[in-house]
Amino acid sequence: MLERTLTAEGFEVTVAADGGAALAAAERHAPDVIVLDVAIPAPDGLAVARRMRAKGLPTPILMLTARDAVPDRVAGLEAGADDYLVKPFAVAELVARLRALTRRRDSQPVLSYADLVLDLDVRRATRAGRSIELTGREVGLLELLLREPGRVVTRERALAEIWDDAAQDNVVDRYVTRLRRKLGDPPLIRTVRGAGFALRA
């Protein structure tokens, strides 16, 4: 029902039947927002949220549950949820909360993944507390990767968004090499053969 409703509201929806599938889907698709039911088959929603946060996944999570006691809500938020909605709920409220979460994410001046943090206001990166000096194009490429961690960013997209298509394809590879060197080990930027690059811890 939720898949049909959210699709009708203009969302592109991927459904996972259990906790393991949810973890795999979140890493594979890097969604803009996650709706996570506490009572999904093991691992349950709380465990899934904790694992996503432990992996450095910054995606906003809206937790759904039939439990409305304060300790239950606190448990959901402490597991890493950004919002918490008790069943039964009005679909209009769910949609409004999802749109608020995606707006909040889009307006974030600070992006992070694992131990890497990029502050867009001052255009400076840190990793495990170590400051990293970046050029403007390096910041642009890292921002592109950080906005969709786990999702492949193609060379064509990077050229279009960062170089305005005014460069050769191999310039992206050169900048990725420079970023890897500056970010240090363990490597975070993975090459996806024949596709592009992705942030994967």
Secondary structure per residue as TSV (DSSP state, phi and psi in degrees):
chain	resnum	aa	ss	phi	psi
A	1	M	-	360.0	-44.4
A	2	L	H	-65.2	-39.1
A	3	E	H	-59.3	-47.2
A	4	R	H	-63.1	-44.6
A	5	T	H	-64.5	-47.7
A	6	L	H	-68.8	-34.8
A	7	T	H	-62.7	-41.9
A	8	A	H	-64.3	-26.5
A	9	E	T	-84.7	1.0
A	10	G	T	100.5	3.7
A	11	F	-	-83.8	147.0
A	12	E	-	-94.1	119.1
A	13	V	-	-114.1	133.3
A	14	T	-	-116.2	130.7
A	15	V	-	-107.6	135.9
A	16	A	-	-119.5	134.4
A	17	A	S	-84.2	-19.7
A	18	D	S	-151.6	177.9
A	19	G	H	-61.4	-41.7
A	20	G	H	-62.5	-43.3
A	21	A	H	-66.0	-35.0
A	22	A	H	-64.8	-43.6
A	23	L	H	-61.3	-45.2
A	24	A	H	-64.4	-42.7
A	25	A	H	-66.1	-39.2
A	26	A	H	-64.5	-38.5
A	27	E	H	-74.0	-35.0
A	28	R	H	-76.2	-41.3
A	29	H	H	-101.0	-15.8
A	30	A	-	45.2	65.3
A	31	P	-	-67.3	162.4
A	32	D	S	-75.8	-29.4
A	33	V	-	-155.8	149.5
A	34	I	E	-121.0	129.5
A	35	V	E	-101.2	117.9
A	36	L	E	-124.7	117.7
A	37	D	E	-83.6	130.9
A	38	V	T	-59.0	-36.1
A	39	A	T	-92.3	21.7
A	40	I	S	-68.7	156.4
A	41	P	S	-55.7	151.2
A	42	A	S	-51.6	143.2
A	43	P	S	-68.6	145.1
A	44	D	-	-72.0	177.0
A	45	G	H	-59.8	-37.3
A	46	L	H	-64.0	-44.2
A	47	A	H	-65.3	-39.4
A	48	V	H	-63.1	-45.1
A	49	A	H	-60.4	-44.1
A	50	R	H	-61.5	-42.0
A	51	R	H	-67.3	-38.7
A	52	M	H	-61.6	-44.7
A	53	R	H	-67.7	-37.1
A	54	A	H	-63.7	-30.3
A	55	K	T	-82.2	-3.7
A	56	G	T	86.6	12.4
A	57	L	-	-73.1	117.4
A	58	P	-	-89.7	0.5
A	59	T	-	-55.4	132.3
A	60	P	-	-59.7	138.5
A	61	I	E	-119.9	126.4
A	62	L	E	-105.1	117.8
A	63	M	E	-91.8	132.5
A	64	L	E	-109.0	137.2
A	65	T	E	-159.1	157.1
A	66	A	S	-89.7	-6.8
A	67	R	-	-92.8	123.3
A	68	D	-	-115.4	8.8
A	69	A	S	-70.2	151.0
A	70	V	H	-56.3	-45.0
A	71	P	H	-59.6	-33.3
A	72	D	H	-67.7	-42.7
A	73	R	H	-65.0	-40.9
A	74	V	H	-62.8	-41.8
A	75	A	H	-60.2	-41.7
A	76	G	H	-63.6	-44.1
A	77	L	H	-68.5	-38.6
A	78	E	H	-70.2	-23.9
A	79	A	T	-74.3	-14.2
A	80	G	T	123.0	3.0
A	81	A	-	-71.5	146.6
A	82	D	S	-93.7	-22.8
A	83	D	E	-150.7	164.8
A	84	Y	E	-146.6	122.3
A	85	L	E	-125.9	128.4
A	86	V	E	-93.7	135.8
A	87	K	S	-81.4	148.3
A	88	P	S	-75.0	150.5
A	89	F	-	-133.4	160.2
A	90	A	-	-82.2	132.7
A	91	V	H	-58.2	-36.9
A	92	A	H	-60.2	-36.3
A	93	E	H	-70.0	-41.1
A	94	L	H	-59.1	-47.7
A	95	V	H	-61.5	-43.0
A	96	A	H	-62.5	-41.1
A	97	R	H	-68.6	-38.8
A	98	L	H	-63.2	-42.7
A	99	R	H	-66.6	-35.8
A	100	A	H	-65.4	-40.6
A	101	L	H	-65.4	-40.5
A	102	T	H	-69.7	-36.0
A	103	R	H	-64.3	-41.9
A	104	R	H	-61.9	-40.6
A	105	R	H	-66.3	-43.8
A	106	D	H	-64.2	-26.6
A	107	S	T	-93.3	3.5
A	108	Q	-	-65.8	122.6
A	109	P	S	-80.1	-14.5
A	110	V	E	-120.1	124.3
A	111	L	E	-113.0	144.2
A	112	S	E	-145.8	155.6
A	113	Y	E	-156.3	127.7
A	114	A	T	52.4	-123.7
A	115	D	T	-100.9	16.3
A	116	L	E	-101.6	131.3
A	117	V	E	-130.0	133.9
A	118	L	E	-122.8	117.3
A	119	D	E	-95.8	109.5
A	120	L	T	-74.0	-25.0
A	121	D	T	-64.7	-41.5
A	122	V	T	-105.8	-1.0
A	123	R	T	54.2	52.2
A	124	R	E	-134.7	142.6
A	125	A	E	-113.3	151.2
A	126	T	E	-135.3	148.7
A	127	R	E	-133.7	121.0
A	128	A	T	52.7	37.0
A	129	G	T	85.6	-8.4
A	130	R	E	-87.6	126.3
A	131	S	E	-72.7	139.9
A	132	I	E	-125.7	121.6
A	133	E	-	-81.6	127.2
A	134	L	-	-128.4	148.5
A	135	T	-	-79.9	170.1
A	136	G	H	-59.6	-43.3
A	137	R	H	-68.4	-36.3
A	138	E	H	-64.3	-40.7
A	139	V	H	-61.4	-44.3
A	140	G	H	-61.0	-42.5
A	141	L	H	-68.6	-42.4
A	142	L	H	-65.6	-38.8
A	143	E	H	-60.9	-42.8
A	144	L	H	-59.6	-43.0
A	145	L	H	-69.9	-39.1
A	146	L	H	-72.0	-26.5
A	147	R	H	-72.8	-19.1
A	148	E	S	-138.0	62.1
A	149	P	T	-60.0	134.1
A	150	G	T	91.5	-24.4
A	151	R	S	-90.1	142.5
A	152	V	-	-73.2	129.9
A	153	V	E	-104.1	118.2
A	154	T	E	-76.7	158.4
A	155	R	H	-61.3	-39.0
A	156	E	H	-61.8	-41.4
A	157	R	H	-67.2	-42.7
A	158	A	H	-61.5	-43.0
A	159	L	H	-61.2	-42.1
A	160	A	H	-68.3	-41.5
A	161	E	H	-87.7	-27.9
A	162	I	H	-107.0	-36.8
A	163	W	S	-108.5	4.8
A	164	D	T	52.8	37.1
A	165	D	T	61.4	16.4
A	166	A	-	-103.8	44.3
A	167	A	S	-157.7	167.9
A	168	Q	-	-84.1	155.9
A	169	D	T	-53.5	-39.4
A	170	N	H	-70.3	-9.9
A	171	V	H	-65.1	-33.0
A	172	V	H	-64.8	-43.9
A	173	D	H	-61.2	-39.6
A	174	R	H	-64.3	-41.9
A	175	Y	H	-70.1	-35.6
A	176	V	H	-62.9	-42.3
A	177	T	H	-60.5	-43.2
A	178	R	H	-64.6	-42.4
A	179	L	H	-62.5	-43.9
A	180	R	H	-58.6	-43.0
A	181	R	H	-63.8	-42.3
A	182	K	H	-71.9	-35.6
A	183	L	H	-74.4	-27.7
A	184	G	-	79.3	-167.8
A	185	D	S	-99.5	155.6
A	186	P	S	-69.3	149.0
A	187	P	-	-63.0	141.9
A	188	L	-	-109.7	-27.8
A	189	I	E	-94.0	115.5
A	190	R	E	-102.7	142.0
A	191	T	E	-87.7	126.4
A	192	V	E	-102.6	106.7
A	193	R	T	-53.7	128.3
A	194	G	T	76.3	1.6
A	195	A	T	-125.1	-55.0
A	196	G	E	160.2	-133.4
A	197	F	E	-136.1	153.9
A	198	A	E	-150.3	150.0
A	199	L	E	-84.1	120.2
A	200	R	-	-146.5	117.3
A	201	A	-	-75.0	360.0
